[in-house]
Amino acid sequence: MAGSDGAVDVRNTLQRMRRRGGLPVAFGGLFSGSRQFRISELTGTTTNSLRGLAVIPGNGLGGKVLTTSRPISVADYPASRAISHEYDAAVGAEGLRSMLAVPVVVRGRVRGVLYGALRQPLMLGDRALSAAVEAARELERVLAGRDEAERLLTVARLQPPPVEPPPVEKTDPAVWEEVREAHVDLRALAHRVTDPQLRDEILTVCSRLARASSGRGRERERRSGVELSPREVDVLACVASGATNSAAAERLGLRPETVKSYLRSSMRKLGAHTRLHAVVEARRAGLLP
């Protein structure tokens, strides 16, 4: 995963965690390529005492979370007997007392830790802990999606598409349904990726899936002049999977009215009179698998 994307993801997650949990301070980070965990993102802090702090598994609050893979909170960090105190100086310089930490776990492996804190020795309530856990789950889904996108891109780079792909009629229909579902998921994921290079690569893989879906070369030549915007293709891909306008809107992060607008414009460009007709024409044009 690109480092800049990871930093943006963590920063946005911490801001949501603060807002939802009423936490004045939040910080955290992800493991780097060297497999060392450092606190890299801070929000609500007044000093840089925690920035770049390397947390060793087992040490301090975050280190205990790395070891146990479960959320932990302490009402008064400096006085707590539940944790070790290797990082008291950095925590004290920021004036933090009550603190919680939750792990970010993807496929059974801890990828990072999110912290929330108060400057008073108060017991953190359910609202703060629930907000932190929910934020961690959201970040886990983003990381898992990006991991899968990078895996698919790696496979695509290593395995060029065949020059003459087999016709759809000779391929198990269930296999192509899986391909089409993956195509929809990848297109939805692409618009959540902040790295423009990675986003373009994902969309390129989507186009390759669409072009390789059948051997109808002559039909595609006849429709080669059809051009749809990326969002119009996104909507048609969802429609092709059987999604309603509302379901497509939720999947793509759009409003239902916006989905309707994209659907109307794509139908006009394809010369289609129904949703199904638009999907058929888009497949003929090599825009959908």
LUMMARRO-209877 format. One record per residue (C-alpha): residue number from 1; residue in one letter; x, y, z. Coordinates in steps of 0.2 Angstrom, whole numbers. Example, Ala and Ser with C-alpha at 12.3 -4.5 7.8 and 13.67 -1.06 7.14 Angstrom:
ATOM   seq   type       X       Y       Z
ATOM     1      A      62     -22      39
ATOM     2      S      68      -5      36
% end
This chain:
ATOM   seq   type       X       Y       Z
ATOM     1      M       0       0       0
ATOM     2      A       7      17      -4
ATOM     3      G      13      27      11
ATOM     4      S       4      43       6
ATOM     5      D     -13      33       5
ATOM     6      G     -10      25      21
ATOM     7      A      -7      42      30
ATOM     8      V     -22      50      22
ATOM     9      D     -33      35      28
ATOM    10      V     -27      35      46
ATOM    11      R     -29      54      47
ATOM    12      N     -46      54      40
ATOM    13      T     -50      39      52
ATOM    14      L     -44      48      67
ATOM    15      Q     -54      64      63
ATOM    16      R     -70      53      62
ATOM    17      M     -65      45      78
ATOM    18      R     -63      61      87
ATOM    19      R     -79      68      81
ATOM    20      R     -90      53      84
ATOM    21      G     -82      49     101
ATOM    22      G     -80      66     108
ATOM    23      L     -62      64     110
ATOM    24      P     -51      80     111
ATOM    25      V     -35      70     105
ATOM    26      A     -32      56      93
ATOM    27      F     -17      48      86
ATOM    28      G     -10      32      78
ATOM    29      G      -2      24      63
ATOM    30      L       1       8      53
ATOM    31      F      16      -4      52
ATOM    32      S      29       2      40
ATOM    33      G      38      -9      27
ATOM    34      S      51     -13      40
ATOM    35      R      37     -21      51
ATOM    36      Q      40      -8      64
ATOM    37      F      25       2      71
ATOM    38      R      27      21      73
ATOM    39      I      14      34      78
ATOM    40      S      13      44      62
ATOM    41      E      -3      54      62
ATOM    42      L      -9      66      76
ATOM    43      T     -25      76      78
ATOM    44      G     -29      88      92
ATOM    45      T     -11      87     100
ATOM    46      T      -2     103     105
ATOM    47      T      16      96     104
ATOM    48      N      25      83      93
ATOM    49      S      31      73     107
ATOM    50      L      22      57     101
ATOM    51      R      26      60      82
ATOM    52      G      37      46      76
ATOM    53      L      37      36      92
ATOM    54      A      41      18      89
ATOM    55      V      30       7      99
ATOM    56      I      37     -10     104
ATOM    57      P      25     -25     106
ATOM    58      G      21     -27     124
ATOM    59      N      27     -10     130
ATOM    60      G      15       3     135
ATOM    61      L      -4       4     131
ATOM    62      G      -1       2     112
ATOM    63      G      12     -11     114
ATOM    64      K       0     -21     124
ATOM    65      V     -14     -19     111
ATOM    66      L      -1     -25      98
ATOM    67      T       1     -41     108
ATOM    68      T     -16     -45     113
ATOM    69      S     -25     -38      97
ATOM    70      R     -39     -31     107
ATOM    71      P     -45     -14     113
ATOM    72      I     -38      -8     130
ATOM    73      S     -42       8     140
ATOM    74      V     -34      16     156
ATOM    75      A     -42      29     166
ATOM    76      D     -25      37     171
ATOM    77      Y     -11      32     160
ATOM    78      P       4      38     172
ATOM    79      A      -3      29     187
ATOM    80      S     -10      13     178
ATOM    81      R      -4      -4     184
ATOM    82      A     -11     -13     169
ATOM    83      I       3      -7     157
ATOM    84      S      21      -4     157
ATOM    85      H      28      14     157
ATOM    86      E      42      16     144
ATOM    87      Y      33      30     135
ATOM    88      D      27      41     150
ATOM    89      A      39      55     145
ATOM    90      A      31      57     128
ATOM    91      V      13      55     135
ATOM    92      G      17      67     149
ATOM    93      A      24      80     137
ATOM    94      E       7      80     128
ATOM    95      G      -2      81     145
ATOM    96      L     -13      65     142
ATOM    97      R     -21      55     156
ATOM    98      S     -36      45     151
ATOM    99      M     -32      34     135
ATOM   100      L     -39      20     124
ATOM   101      A     -31      11     110
ATOM   102      V     -39      -1      98
ATOM   103      P     -30     -12      85
ATOM   104      V     -32     -12      66
ATOM   105      V     -33     -30      61
ATOM   106      V     -33     -36      43
ATOM   107      R     -35     -55      39
ATOM   108      G     -29     -59      57
ATOM   109      R     -14     -48      57
ATOM   110      V     -12     -32      67
ATOM   111      R      -8     -18      54
ATOM   112      G      -9      -3      66
ATOM   113      V     -16       5      82
ATOM   114      L     -28      20      84
ATOM   115      Y     -27      30     101
ATOM   116      G     -40      42     109
ATOM   117      A     -36      52     124
ATOM   118      L     -42      65     137
ATOM   119      R     -31      77     147
ATOM   120      Q     -41      73     163
ATOM   121      P     -40      56     173
ATOM   122      L     -58      51     168
ATOM   123      M     -65      34     164
ATOM   124      L     -69      34     145
ATOM   125      G     -87      29     142
ATOM   126      D     -95      17     129
ATOM   127      R     -97      31     116
ATOM   128      A     -78      34     115
ATOM   129      L     -74      16     114
ATOM   130      S     -87      12     102
ATOM   131      A     -82      26      90
ATOM   132      A     -64      20      91
ATOM   133      V     -69       2      87
ATOM   134      E     -80       7      73
ATOM   135      A     -67      18      65
ATOM   136      A     -54       4      66
ATOM   137      R     -66      -7      57
ATOM   138      E     -69       5      43
ATOM   139      L     -50       7      41
ATOM   140      E     -48     -12      41
ATOM   141      R     -61     -13      26
ATOM   142      V     -51       1      17
ATOM   143      L     -35      -8      19
ATOM   144      A     -42     -25      14
ATOM   145      G     -49     -18      -1
ATOM   146      R     -33      -9      -6
ATOM   147      D     -23     -26      -3
ATOM   148      E     -35     -35     -14
ATOM   149      A     -34     -22     -28
ATOM   150      E     -15     -22     -27
ATOM   151      R     -15     -41     -28
ATOM   152      L     -26     -41     -43
ATOM   153      L     -15     -28     -51
ATOM   154      T       0     -39     -48
ATOM   155      V      -8     -54     -56
ATOM   156      A     -13     -43     -71
ATOM   157      R       5     -37     -73
ATOM   158      L      12     -54     -73
ATOM   159      Q      -1     -62     -84
ATOM   160      P      -5     -53    -100
ATOM   161      P     -23     -56    -107
ATOM   162      P     -23     -70    -121
ATOM   163      V     -23     -63    -139
ATOM   164      E     -39     -73    -143
ATOM   165      P     -49     -75    -127
ATOM   166      P     -62     -89    -128
ATOM   167      P     -80     -85    -132
ATOM   168      V     -92     -83    -117
ATOM   169      E    -103     -97    -124
ATOM   170      K     -89    -109    -121
ATOM   171      T     -86    -103    -103
ATOM   172      D     -95    -108     -88
ATOM   173      P    -108     -94     -85
ATOM   174      A    -105     -95     -66
ATOM   175      V     -87     -90     -69
ATOM   176      W     -92     -75     -79
ATOM   177      E    -104     -70     -65
ATOM   178      E     -89     -70     -53
ATOM   179      V     -79     -60     -66
ATOM   180      R     -93     -47     -67
ATOM   181      E     -95     -46     -48
ATOM   182      A     -77     -43     -47
ATOM   183      H     -78     -30     -60
ATOM   184      V     -91     -20     -51
ATOM   185      D     -81     -21     -34
ATOM   186      L     -65     -15     -42
ATOM   187      R     -74       0     -51
ATOM   188      A     -82       5     -34
ATOM   189      L     -65       3     -25
ATOM   190      A     -56      13     -38
ATOM   191      H     -66      29     -34
ATOM   192      R     -61      27     -15
ATOM   193      V     -43      26     -19
ATOM   194      T     -34      43     -17
ATOM   195      D     -18      38     -26
ATOM   196      P     -22      43     -44
ATOM   197      Q      -9      31     -52
ATOM   198      L     -16      16     -42
ATOM   199      R     -34      22     -47
ATOM   200      D     -29      23     -65
ATOM   201      E     -22       5     -64
ATOM   202      I     -37      -2     -56
ATOM   203      L     -48       6     -70
ATOM   204      T     -36      -1     -83
ATOM   205      V     -38     -19     -76
ATOM   206      C     -57     -16     -76
ATOM   207      S     -56     -12     -95
ATOM   208      R     -46     -27     -98
ATOM   209      L     -59     -38     -89
ATOM   210      A     -72     -30    -100
ATOM   211      R     -63     -33    -117
ATOM   212      A     -58     -50    -113
ATOM   213      S     -76     -56    -108
ATOM   214      S     -80     -63    -125
ATOM   215      G     -74     -66    -143
ATOM   216      R     -87     -54    -151
ATOM   217      G     -74     -44    -160
ATOM   218      R     -85     -39    -175
ATOM   219      E     -99     -33    -164
ATOM   220      R     -87     -22    -154
ATOM   221      E     -79     -15    -170
ATOM   222      R     -97      -9    -175
ATOM   223      R     -99       0    -158
ATOM   224      S     -81       6    -156
ATOM   225      G     -87      24    -157
ATOM   226      V     -97      23    -141
ATOM   227      E     -89      32    -126
ATOM   228      L     -96      32    -109
ATOM   229      S     -89      42     -94
ATOM   230      P     -81      31     -79
ATOM   231      R     -96      35     -68
ATOM   232      E    -108      29     -82
ATOM   233      V     -99      13     -84
ATOM   234      D    -100      11     -65
ATOM   235      V    -118      13     -65
ATOM   236      L    -121       1     -79
ATOM   237      A    -110     -12     -71
ATOM   238      C    -121     -11     -55
ATOM   239      V    -136     -12     -66
ATOM   240      A    -129     -27     -75
ATOM   241      S    -127     -36     -58
ATOM   242      G    -145     -34     -54
ATOM   243      A    -144     -19     -42
ATOM   244      T    -158      -6     -41
ATOM   245      N    -154      12     -42
ATOM   246      S    -154      14     -23
ATOM   247      A    -143      -1     -21
ATOM   248      A    -131       5     -35
ATOM   249      A    -131      22     -26
ATOM   250      E    -126      15     -10
ATOM   251      R    -112       4     -18
ATOM   252      L    -105      19     -27
ATOM   253      G    -107      32     -14
ATOM   254      L    -119      42     -25
ATOM   255      R    -137      49     -23
ATOM   256      P    -151      39     -31
ATOM   257      E    -155      54     -42
ATOM   258      T    -137      55     -48
ATOM   259      V    -138      36     -53
ATOM   260      K    -153      39     -63
ATOM   261      S    -145      54     -72
ATOM   262      Y    -130      43     -77
ATOM   263      L    -141      29     -82
ATOM   264      R    -151      40     -93
ATOM   265      S    -136      48    -102
ATOM   266      S    -128      31    -105
ATOM   267      M    -144      24    -112
ATOM   268      R    -145      39    -124
ATOM   269      K    -127      36    -130
ATOM   270      L    -129      18    -132
ATOM   271      G    -146      20    -141
ATOM   272      A    -155       9    -128
ATOM   273      H    -173      10    -123
ATOM   274      T    -172       0    -107
ATOM   275      R    -159      -4     -93
ATOM   276      L    -157     -22    -100
ATOM   277      H    -154     -15    -118
ATOM   278      A    -141      -3    -111
ATOM   279      V    -132     -17    -103
ATOM   280      V    -132     -28    -119
ATOM   281      E    -126     -13    -129
ATOM   282      A    -112      -9    -117
ATOM   283      R    -106     -27    -117
ATOM   284      R    -106     -27    -136
ATOM   285      A     -95     -11    -136
ATOM   286      G     -83     -20    -124
ATOM   287      L     -87      -8    -109
ATOM   288      L     -93     -22     -98
ATOM   289      P     -88     -40     -95
% end
